[in-house]
Amino acid sequence: MNIKNPDSRLQKFWGKVDLKHVTCIGSFVKGINVLDMGCGYGTTTNYLTKQNFNCIGIDYDLQTVEKAKKRFTNCNFLEANAEALPFENNYFDTIVLRDALHHFVGEADFDKVKKEILRVSKPNAIIIFFDPNVHFLLKTMRKLSNHIDEECKYEDAITIMDKLNCKVNHKSFNTIYSLPLSGGYVGINFVPNASFVHGFVLKTELFFEKIVNSLKLGRYLCWRYVIVGQRV
């Protein structure tokens, strides 16, 4: 997804939602060397770099990588193919796939991608999937907005973790209403550009997320799933 001016969207409510997502991801990162696969415009790489991780963001799209480099000059971004990663064996302590797993599953030779993930990650590495939670509501909104995208269902992501020889340490669902209200990078933003409004929406959402997850309703109501595995 190539956005003409991602900065303008990130300066609105979507930027706060984006920060919520990367903060969630950052809470599971371990070790020093981190690979952000499918880094997009670089907000995850930037956040983890600021947290003193040696984070490298890669993306297959050169234009996206160039935009990330201009936005975050102190970060390490590379144009790279996930089917043939330019890194040595057993290098990364954590590998993050944020909103990227469905692209690798639907648009790449995923058998090659899996082999590369296993090759460049350490034997006890952490693997993090943070991806769109495919359900009726998401499918409906995509149809209404004419947004066409690949899919990787939660259940399929769990199976992929198993194929990566990972023990699942954490699984939950994230984001009930902040993402659709923000419009993300391409949709309509329904939230006024006021910090107190942003804070109220996000705080109430965190409260309801706990309830929804405890009732095991996140699979049907939340917009993202979080799966954290550790290689065994």
C-alpha distance (Angstrom), angle and dihedral (degrees) to the residues before:
residue distance angle dihedral
M1 . . .
N2 3.77 . .
I3 3.82 114.0 .
K4 3.80 119.2 -166.8
N5 3.79 95.6 -144.3
P6 3.82 113.6 12.6
D7 3.81 91.0 167.2
S8 3.81 92.0 67.7
R9 3.82 90.9 54.9
L10 3.78 93.7 44.7
Q11 3.81 90.4 53.1
K12 3.81 89.1 61.6
F13 3.80 130.5 60.1
W14 3.81 91.9 -64.0
G15 3.80 88.2 68.0
K16 3.83 89.9 60.6
V17 3.80 91.5 47.2
D18 3.79 89.6 48.2
L19 3.81 89.6 52.1
K20 3.80 89.9 50.5
H21 3.79 89.5 54.4
V22 3.81 96.2 48.0
T23 3.81 91.4 45.2
C24 3.80 89.1 54.6
I25 3.80 90.4 50.0
G26 3.80 92.0 46.1
S27 3.81 91.5 56.9
F28 3.82 89.7 67.5
V29 3.81 99.4 43.5
K30 3.82 115.7 113.3
G31 3.79 135.4 -175.1
I32 3.80 126.4 13.7
N33 3.80 111.0 -79.2
V34 3.80 114.0 66.9
L35 3.80 131.0 179.5
D36 3.81 118.1 -154.3
M37 3.81 102.5 -160.6
G38 3.79 113.8 -158.9
C39 3.80 91.5 11.1
G40 3.81 95.9 178.8
Y41 3.80 111.4 -174.2
G42 3.79 91.7 -5.0
T43 3.79 106.6 -111.6
T44 3.81 93.6 130.9
T45 3.80 92.7 47.6
N46 3.80 90.1 47.5
Y47 3.80 93.3 50.7
L48 3.80 93.8 48.3
T49 3.81 91.8 45.5
K50 3.82 89.0 54.2
Q51 3.81 87.8 51.8
N52 3.84 87.4 59.8
F53 3.78 97.2 -105.6
N54 3.79 118.3 140.1
C55 3.79 92.1 -120.8
I56 3.81 125.5 178.1
G57 3.79 118.6 -166.9
I58 3.79 118.5 -155.0
D59 3.78 131.7 -174.6
Y60 3.79 134.0 170.6
D61 3.82 93.8 -137.1
L62 3.81 112.1 82.4
Q63 3.81 95.1 -159.5
T64 3.79 90.9 53.9
V65 3.81 91.1 49.2
E66 3.81 91.0 50.0
K67 3.80 91.0 52.0
A68 3.80 90.4 49.5
K69 3.80 90.9 51.0
K70 3.82 91.4 51.5
R71 3.80 92.2 47.8
F72 3.82 96.9 46.4
T73 3.79 110.0 27.4
N74 3.81 94.6 174.1
C75 3.80 94.2 57.9
N76 3.79 131.3 88.8
F77 3.81 113.5 -118.6
L78 3.79 128.3 170.1
E79 3.77 135.5 -176.5
A80 3.80 102.3 -127.1
N81 3.78 142.6 153.8
A82 3.81 113.7 -121.2
E83 3.80 88.8 -145.9
A84 3.83 90.3 64.7
L85 3.80 110.5 23.9
P86 3.83 116.3 -163.5
F87 3.82 95.0 -134.2
E88 3.77 136.2 102.2
N89 3.80 123.9 -104.7
N90 3.82 120.5 -81.4
Y91 3.80 94.1 7.0
F92 3.80 108.1 128.5
D93 3.79 126.6 72.8
T94 3.80 93.0 -168.3
I95 3.80 133.3 19.3
V96 3.80 119.4 -162.1
L97 3.79 125.2 -160.2
R98 3.78 104.9 -175.1
D99 3.81 113.6 179.3
A100 3.80 85.7 -24.4
L101 3.80 107.5 92.8
H102 3.81 93.7 81.9
H103 3.81 90.5 52.2
F104 3.80 92.6 51.9
V105 3.81 91.4 46.4
G106 3.80 95.1 47.1
E107 3.78 104.3 31.1
A108 3.81 107.1 29.8
D109 3.78 138.6 51.8
F110 3.78 92.5 -91.3
D111 3.80 94.7 -168.3
K112 3.80 87.4 63.5
V113 3.80 91.6 45.1
K114 3.81 91.3 52.8
K115 3.79 91.5 49.5
E116 3.81 90.3 51.4
I117 3.79 92.6 48.7
L118 3.79 89.3 52.6
R119 3.79 92.6 45.2
V120 3.82 98.4 51.5
S121 3.81 97.7 38.0
K122 3.78 124.9 84.0
P123 3.83 118.1 -110.9
N124 3.84 91.9 -102.7
A125 3.81 96.7 34.8
I126 3.79 124.5 146.5
I127 3.82 117.2 -119.9
I128 3.82 117.7 -162.4
F129 3.80 125.2 -164.2
F130 3.81 116.0 -169.3
D131 3.78 106.7 170.0
P132 3.82 144.4 146.9
N133 3.80 110.8 -72.8
V134 3.80 103.4 -130.0
H135 3.82 111.3 -141.6
F136 3.79 139.5 129.4
L137 3.82 95.2 -78.6
L138 3.80 94.1 50.1
K139 3.79 92.0 46.6
T140 3.80 90.7 49.2
M141 3.79 94.3 49.9
R142 3.79 91.5 47.5
K143 3.78 90.3 52.0
L144 3.81 92.6 48.6
S145 3.82 91.8 49.2
N146 3.81 93.0 40.9
H147 3.80 89.3 -123.3
I148 3.81 110.7 156.8
D149 3.79 117.2 -165.1
E150 3.78 142.3 152.5
E151 3.80 119.4 -98.5
C152 3.78 137.9 -139.5
K153 3.77 111.7 178.4
Y154 3.80 121.5 -141.8
E155 3.80 91.8 -112.1
D156 3.81 91.0 51.9
A157 3.81 90.6 49.8
I158 3.82 89.9 54.3
T159 3.81 88.8 52.4
I160 3.82 90.6 49.7
M161 3.80 90.0 53.5
D162 3.79 88.5 55.2
K163 3.81 90.9 50.1
L164 3.81 88.3 52.3
N165 3.82 88.0 57.9
C166 3.79 90.3 -113.8
K167 3.78 129.3 148.6
V168 3.81 108.8 -140.1
N169 3.81 107.8 -122.5
H170 3.80 97.4 173.2
K171 3.79 138.7 16.3
S172 3.78 126.8 172.6
F173 3.78 143.7 135.9
N174 3.78 126.4 -107.8
T175 3.81 138.1 -163.3
I176 3.81 121.2 26.2
Y177 3.78 104.5 -179.2
S178 3.81 112.1 -14.4
L179 3.80 95.3 84.7
P180 3.82 97.9 51.9
L181 3.81 89.6 42.7
S182 3.81 90.5 53.0
G183 3.80 94.9 46.4
G184 3.80 90.9 -137.4
Y185 3.79 113.0 -127.7
V186 3.80 97.3 -34.0
G187 3.82 112.3 21.3
I188 3.79 134.4 81.5
N189 3.81 116.1 -72.2
F190 3.83 109.1 -135.9
V191 3.82 97.3 177.9
P192 3.85 122.5 89.2
N193 3.79 114.0 -118.3
A194 3.80 93.9 -109.1
S195 3.80 124.0 123.8
F196 3.81 96.0 -139.7
V197 3.81 90.9 53.5
H198 3.80 91.4 48.3
G199 3.79 90.8 49.6
F200 3.80 93.5 48.7
V201 3.80 93.7 50.3
L202 3.80 93.7 48.1
K203 3.82 95.8 44.3
T204 3.78 93.3 50.1
E205 3.79 90.0 46.3
L206 3.81 92.0 54.6
F207 3.80 88.6 52.3
F208 3.79 93.4 51.2
E209 3.83 92.3 43.0
K210 3.79 89.7 61.8
I211 3.79 90.5 52.0
V212 3.79 93.9 45.0
N213 3.80 92.6 49.1
S214 3.80 92.6 46.3
L215 3.82 89.7 52.6
K216 3.84 90.1 46.9
L217 3.79 91.4 -121.7
G218 3.80 97.0 121.1
R219 3.80 92.2 95.8
Y220 3.81 88.3 65.3
L221 3.81 102.9 33.6
C222 3.82 110.7 31.9
W223 3.80 127.7 82.0
R224 3.80 99.2 -143.4
Y225 3.79 136.7 38.8
V226 3.79 125.0 -149.3
I227 3.80 119.2 -153.2
V228 3.79 121.0 174.2
G229 3.77 120.6 -171.5
Q230 3.79 135.5 176.1
R231 3.76 123.8 -147.9
V232 3.78 113.9 -114.9
